[in-house]
Amino acid sequence: MSIPGINQPLIVVGDTDGLIAILHEEDANHKKAVETVVRLLQHDAQN
């Protein structure tokens, strides 16, 4: 995924709440966070 006319990868900025949700299965947002990471990786997002 990129901006039309610009051939650069999507850059993603996350926060600690998102990181915790990704890492801890018991977090209320874990499932959504993991789904989001999968979608971003499918679009070759970088951090």
TABEL-V353892 format. One record per backbone hydrogen bond with DSSP energy under -0.5 kcal/mol. CO is the residue of the C=O (numbers start at 1). NH is the residue of the N-H. If there is no record, write none. Layout:
co=[CO:CO]
nh=[NH:NH]
This chain:
co=[1:3:6:10:15:16:17:18:19:20:23:24:27:29:30:31:32:33:34:35:36:37:38:39:40:40:41:46]
nh=[10:6:8:46:19:20:21:22:23:24:25:27:30:33:34:35:36:37:38:39:40:41:42:43:43:45:44:12]
